[in-house]
Amino acid sequence: MPAGIHLKTARTFRPDSPELYEKAKAAVGEVGSTMNDHINGFLRWLTHETDELPVRPPAKAGEAEESP
């Protein structure tokens, strides 16, 4: 493929903060995934293509889980 030509149009995701991005990057690494795979997994769940949410690492001691 020639340089500069892509099969898919680029999209930009902007997390609310740099800290959120870094935490998410670490979390996907803990479960052996990537940000791209997880974002696509959430979008498939959101649009009812699947009922399965992407895997997430277990909560660390002292971290409270938030309710949806």
Summary of the structure (lengths in Angstrom):
residues: 68
radius of gyration: 14.9
end to end distance: 42.6
largest distance: 49.8
contacts: 99
relative contact order: 0.10
helix: 37%
strand: 0%
